[in-house]
């Protein structure tokens, strides 16, 4: 029987929590769920040897490349193709043996006896799909829950799911050529820790904050990668309505893939549009310099079945979130990198000729739509450049409060809370936003305060790094801590990248975060209590928007 509870939309019923029958809420079948568990288990085994090899002076970058990529494939709404996971499992087994040999050779060369490892280091995946599925329950996230209890399983899950989010950001940086030995070493250490099957709750919660600290380094690395590759985000007016012509829609998060598509479609008479979390791409100078980057269409991931059906050209998914393609567009959607869906064409060689051919064959937009625009590009380079104006506005009483409202979107009606907060924030407050949760209100009119826009779109979810930088700069300017700022954080979460970001905020000691629309299912009441008491942190569920606004505004400049 399958078991998965890594995302916000997991089944919650009187019978228990977690998706236990196929398909899961996300559309994942039992075979894919089981294979993902096996692949994740093997990643721990690879890390066991990689960490020890590194201690012997042998750091193998290809091994770490595979760890991050492999974990990324197991994120929510990334890959649903069982055959791809069978191949990845076979590859993982080979890579584990390779790093094992490197470790043992290095140890012997230094006159040391190689350590005999256990657990994931020794797991031997079966040869056939049927046999693999028989093995899957023994390595599932809830394996031995009857003996260990849900608290231990939940604490392990918090670490693992945070690491999956870290892996996604690390992979985006690596495809741009940015890697850090410090990051690789710490990732190996954390996965090796998980491979030891820890049971001490306090120790595991401390380790989860290490995941948060690692994610801070990775988000910073990705910020450098994006900025060095495409320039710093600039304040940009982005068209969000189509223009006449052939068209390609690019969704996901990977700016490197978008750059390749723009380069290969240059002078082809094809317009390229971003979708979802790709919206911030329109603010990067080297990307918006392409005249056929025509703007952004559509909104958050959960609306893609309707939006993709209406789009008159091919769609390219560069990362999550893909959901089951509708019949009307399944033959014109393509997946890249870690993404996969059964029966959908996958491009793994960087050649977008099939996408270009599809764009030319499909009708495209037959006329310009009425022009609509939104303004984006308020990353930390932009905001820190006008920090003095923002500080003056606070000191003069023009800005009373800051709200950070963003994160992942989803289907739950409770997510309307975030819209209500943004729309009802008082006129002397500023709303910063990031992630796809912004689509709930980023077309609304917010006006400005003395020329400072009241709605500041910071970027993708990983641009939480920018929000942290800005908050730190404001705290320094006012000679106080971040928790003393007139700042309220309302975060919507959905999948494992949001888990990593939340752990980063907790690791920084930021308090009073409103998280919703529900707490992660793996955070048991015991774990929540321990997080609050041991680390003096608040895990405060969202409540009534108006009441939360009033409470927030009581903490003013």
Residue pairs with C-beta under 8 A, 6 or more apart in sequence:
1 20
1 21
1 30
1 137
2 19
2 20
2 21
2 22
2 24
2 28
2 29
2 30
2 33
2 34
3 18
3 19
3 20
3 33
3 140
3 141
3 142
4 10
4 18
4 19
4 24
4 28
4 33
4 141
5 17
5 18
5 19
5 141
5 157
5 520
5 521
5 522
6 76
6 141
6 157
6 161
6 164
6 495
6 496
6 522
7 25
7 26
7 76
7 77
7 494
7 495
7 496
8 408
8 410
8 412
8 493
8 494
8 495
8 517
8 518
8 520
9 25
9 26
9 410
9 411
9 412
9 494
10 17
10 18
10 19
10 24
10 25
10 521
11 17
11 18
11 19
11 20
11 24
11 25
12 518
12 521
17 521
18 142
18 521
19 25
19 26
19 28
19 33
21 30
22 28
22 29
22 30
22 33
23 29
24 33
26 76
26 77
26 323
27 80
27 323
27 324
28 36
28 80
29 80
29 82
30 133
31 82
31 129
31 133
32 79
32 80
32 81
32 82
32 85
33 136
34 132
34 133
34 136
34 137
34 140
35 82
35 85
35 86
35 89
35 132
35 133
35 136
36 73
36 74
36 85
37 136
37 139
37 140
37 141
38 85
38 89
38 125
38 132
38 135
38 136
38 139
39 70
39 73
39 74
39 85
39 88
39 89
39 92
40 70
40 71
40 74
40 139
40 160
41 120
41 123
41 139
42 70
42 89
42 92
42 93
42 96
42 120
42 123
42 125
43 67
43 70
43 71
43 92
43 120
43 191
44 119
44 120
44 191
44 192
44 194
44 195
45 96
45 119
45 120
45 121
45 122
45 123
45 195
46 63
46 66
46 67
46 92
46 95
46 96
46 99
46 191
47 67
47 187
47 188
47 189
47 191
47 192
47 195
48 117
48 119
48 120
48 121
48 191
48 192
48 195
49 96
49 99
49 100
49 102
49 103
49 117
49 121
50 60
50 63
50 64
50 67
50 99
50 103
50 188
51 185
51 188
51 189
51 192
52 103
52 107
52 115
53 59
53 60
53 99
53 102
53 103
53 106
54 184
54 185
54 188
56 103
56 106
56 107
56 110
56 112
57 106
58 102
58 103
58 106
59 181
59 184
59 185
60 98
60 99
60 102
61 179
61 184
62 95
63 95
63 98
63 99
64 179
64 184
64 187
64 188
65 174
66 91
66 92
66 95
67 167
67 187
67 188
67 191
68 167
68 170
68 171
68 174
68 187
69 167
69 171
69 337
69 338
70 88
70 92
70 167
71 163
71 164
71 167
71 168
72 78
72 164
72 167
72 168
72 171
72 319
72 338
73 79
73 84
73 85
73 88
73 338
73 340
74 164
75 164
75 165
75 167
75 168
75 320
75 338
75 495
75 496
75 497
76 320
76 321
76 494
76 495
76 496
77 301
77 320
77 321
77 322
77 323
77 495
78 319
78 320
78 321
78 322
78 338
78 339
78 340
79 85
79 338
79 339
79 340
79 341
80 322
80 340
80 341
80 342
81 340
81 341
81 342
82 129
82 342
83 342
84 340
86 129
86 132
89 125
89 132
90 125
92 125
93 124
93 125
96 121
100 121
103 114
104 114
107 113
107 114
107 115
108 114
119 195
119 196
119 197
120 139
120 195
121 195
123 139
125 132
125 135
126 132
126 134
126 135
137 143
141 153
141 156
141 157
141 160
142 153
145 153
148 199
150 524
151 201
151 524
151 526
151 527
152 199
152 201
152 204
153 522
154 522
154 523
154 524
154 527
155 198
155 201
155 204
155 205
155 208
155 527
156 194
156 198
156 204
157 522
158 204
158 205
158 208
158 499
158 503
158 520
158 522
158 523
158 527
159 190
159 193
159 194
159 204
159 207
159 208
159 211
160 194
161 496
161 499
161 520
161 522
162 208
162 211
162 212
162 215
162 496
162 499
162 500
162 503
163 187
163 190
163 191
163 194
163 211
163 500
164 496
164 497
164 499
164 500
165 215
165 495
165 496
165 497
165 498
165 499
165 500
165 501
166 187
166 211
166 214
166 215
166 218
166 500
167 187
168 253
168 319
168 320
168 496
168 497
169 215
169 218
169 219
169 221
169 222
169 462
169 497
169 500
170 183
170 187
170 218
170 221
170 222
171 337
171 338
172 222
172 225
172 253
172 254
172 255
172 256
172 319
172 462
173 179
173 218
173 221
173 222
173 225
175 254
175 256
175 257
175 337
176 225
176 226
176 228
176 229
176 255
176 256
177 225
178 221
178 222
178 224
178 225
178 228
179 221
180 217
180 218
180 221
182 217
183 214
183 217
183 218
183 221
186 210
186 214
186 217
187 214
190 207
190 210
190 211
190 214
193 207
198 204
198 207
201 526
201 527
201 530
202 530
202 534
205 527
205 530
205 531
205 534
205 535
208 503
209 503
209 506
209 507
209 535
210 507
211 500
211 503
212 500
212 502
212 503
212 504
212 505
212 506
212 507
212 508
213 504
213 507
215 500
215 501
215 503
215 504
216 465
216 468
216 504
216 507
216 508
219 462
219 464
219 465
219 501
219 504
220 465
222 462
222 465
223 380
223 462
223 463
223 465
223 466
226 255
226 284
227 381
229 255
229 256
229 259
229 286
230 255
230 259
230 281
230 284
230 285
230 286
230 287
231 284
231 285
231 286
232 284
232 285
232 379
232 381
232 382
233 280
233 283
233 284
233 376
233 377
233 378
233 379
233 381
233 382
233 459
234 283
234 284
234 285
234 288
234 377
234 382
235 283
235 375
235 376
235 377
235 378
235 382
236 282
236 283
236 288
236 375
236 376
236 377
237 373
237 374
237 375
238 279
238 282
238 283
238 295
238 296
238 373
238 374
238 375
238 376
239 294
239 295
239 296
239 371
239 372
239 373
240 295
240 296
240 297
240 372
240 373
240 374
240 443
241 295
241 297
241 368
241 369
241 370
241 371
241 372
242 271
242 273
242 294
242 295
242 297
242 365
242 368
242 369
243 271
243 294
243 295
243 365
243 368
243 369
244 364
244 365
244 366
244 367
244 368
245 269
245 270
245 271
245 294
245 364
245 365
246 269
246 270
246 271
246 313
246 359
246 360
246 362
246 364
247 270
247 271
247 272
247 273
247 294
247 311
247 312
247 313
247 359
247 364
247 365
248 261
248 265
248 270
248 271
248 272
248 273
248 313
248 314
248 315
248 316
248 355
248 356
248 359
249 273
249 274
249 275
249 297
249 298
249 308
249 311
249 313
249 314
249 315
249 316
250 257
250 258
250 261
250 272
250 273
250 274
250 275
250 278
250 315
250 316
250 318
251 274
251 275
251 276
251 277
251 278
251 298
251 301
251 304
251 315
251 316
251 317
251 318
252 276
252 277
252 278
252 316
252 317
252 318
252 319
252 320
252 336
252 339
253 277
253 278
253 318
253 319
253 320
253 460
253 461
253 462
254 318
254 319
254 336
254 337
255 278
255 281
255 284
255 287
257 316
257 318
257 336
257 337
258 272
258 274
258 278
258 281
258 287
258 318
259 286
259 287
260 350
260 352
261 272
261 316
261 352
261 355
262 272
262 287
262 290
262 292
262 293
263 290
264 351
264 352
264 353
264 356
265 272
265 292
265 352
265 356
265 359
266 290
266 292
268 292
268 356
268 359
268 360
270 292
270 356
270 359
270 360
270 364
271 292
271 294
271 364
271 365
272 290
272 292
272 293
272 294
273 294
273 295
273 296
273 297
274 281
274 282
274 293
274 295
274 296
274 297
275 296
275 297
275 298
275 304
275 307
275 315
276 298
276 299
276 300
276 301
276 304
276 321
276 436
277 435
277 436
277 460
277 461
278 296
278 318
279 296
279 376
279 457
280 376
280 377
280 379
280 457
280 459
280 460
280 463
281 287
281 288
281 293
282 288
282 293
282 295
282 296
282 376
282 377
283 376
283 377
283 379
283 459
287 293
296 374
297 307
297 311
298 304
298 307
298 311
299 307
299 409
299 436
299 439
300 409
300 436
300 437
300 439
300 440
301 320
301 321
301 323
301 409
301 436
302 321
302 323
302 409
302 410
302 411
304 321
304 322
304 323
305 323
305 324
305 325
305 326
308 315
308 325
308 326
308 329
308 333
309 326
309 328
309 329
311 329
312 362
312 363
312 364
312 365
313 332
313 358
313 359
313 362
313 363
313 364
314 332
314 333
314 334
314 355
314 358
314 359
314 362
315 329
315 332
315 333
315 334
316 333
316 334
316 335
316 336
316 347
316 352
316 355
317 333
317 334
317 335
317 336
317 339
318 336
318 337
318 339
319 337
319 338
319 339
320 339
320 495
321 494
321 495
322 335
322 339
322 341
324 341
325 333
325 341
325 344
330 343
330 344
332 358
332 362
333 341
333 344
333 345
334 344
334 345
334 346
334 347
334 354
334 355
335 341
335 344
335 345
335 346
335 347
336 346
336 347
336 348
337 348
339 346
340 346
345 354
347 354
347 355
372 443
374 442
374 443
374 457
375 453
375 457
376 457
376 459
377 457
378 432
378 453
378 456
378 457
378 458
378 459
379 458
379 459
379 463
379 466
380 458
380 465
380 466
380 467
380 469
380 470
383 390
383 456
383 458
383 466
383 470
384 469
384 470
384 473
386 452
387 470
387 473
387 474
387 477
389 450
389 451
389 452
390 399
390 430
390 452
390 474
391 474
391 477
391 478
393 399
393 449
393 450
393 452
394 400
394 474
394 478
394 486
394 557
395 557
397 428
397 557
398 428
398 449
398 450
399 428
399 429
399 430
399 449
399 452
399 557
400 426
400 428
400 429
400 486
400 553
400 556
400 557
401 425
401 426
401 428
401 429
401 430
401 486
401 487
401 488
401 552
401 553
401 555
401 556
401 557
402 429
402 430
402 431
402 432
402 474
402 485
402 486
402 487
402 488
403 421
403 422
403 425
403 429
403 430
403 431
403 432
403 487
403 488
403 489
403 490
403 552
404 432
404 433
404 434
404 467
404 487
404 488
404 489
404 490
404 491
405 418
405 421
405 422
405 431
405 432
405 433
405 437
405 441
405 490
406 418
406 432
406 433
406 434
406 435
406 437
406 438
406 458
406 461
406 491
406 492
407 434
407 435
407 437
407 461
407 491
407 492
407 493
407 494
407 498
407 501
408 435
408 436
408 437
408 461
408 492
408 493
408 494
408 495
408 497
408 498
409 415
409 435
409 436
409 437
409 439
409 440
409 492
409 494
410 492
410 494
410 517
412 517
412 518
414 516
414 517
414 518
414 542
415 437
415 440
415 492
415 516
415 517
416 440
417 490
417 516
417 517
417 542
417 545
418 437
418 440
418 441
418 490
418 492
418 542
419 440
419 441
420 545
420 546
421 490
421 545
421 548
421 549
422 431
422 433
422 440
422 441
422 444
422 455
423 441
423 444
424 545
424 546
424 549
425 431
425 454
425 549
426 549
426 553
427 447
427 449
427 454
428 449
429 454
429 553
430 449
430 452
430 454
430 455
430 456
431 446
431 454
431 455
431 456
432 456
432 458
432 467
432 470
433 441
433 442
433 455
433 456
433 457
433 458
434 457
434 458
434 459
434 460
434 461
434 463
434 464
434 466
434 467
435 460
435 461
435 492
435 498
436 461
437 492
438 457
441 455
442 455
442 457
444 455
446 453
446 454
446 455
447 453
447 454
448 454
458 464
458 466
458 467
458 470
459 466
461 497
461 498
461 501
462 497
464 501
464 504
464 505
468 504
468 505
468 508
471 482
471 485
471 487
472 482
474 485
474 487
475 481
475 482
475 484
475 485
478 484
478 485
482 508
482 509
482 510
483 509
483 510
483 511
483 512
486 555
486 556
486 557
488 512
488 514
488 548
488 552
488 555
489 505
489 510
489 512
489 513
489 514
490 513
490 514
490 516
490 542
490 548
491 498
491 501
491 502
491 505
491 513
491 514
491 515
491 516
492 498
492 516
492 517
493 499
493 502
493 515
493 516
493 520
499 520
502 513
502 515
505 513
506 531
506 535
506 537
509 536
509 537
511 536
511 537
511 538
512 538
512 540
513 538
513 539
513 540
514 540
514 541
514 542
514 543
514 548
515 539
515 540
515 541
515 542
516 541
516 542
517 542
518 541
519 528
519 539
519 541
523 531
523 539
528 539
531 537
531 539
532 538
532 539
542 548
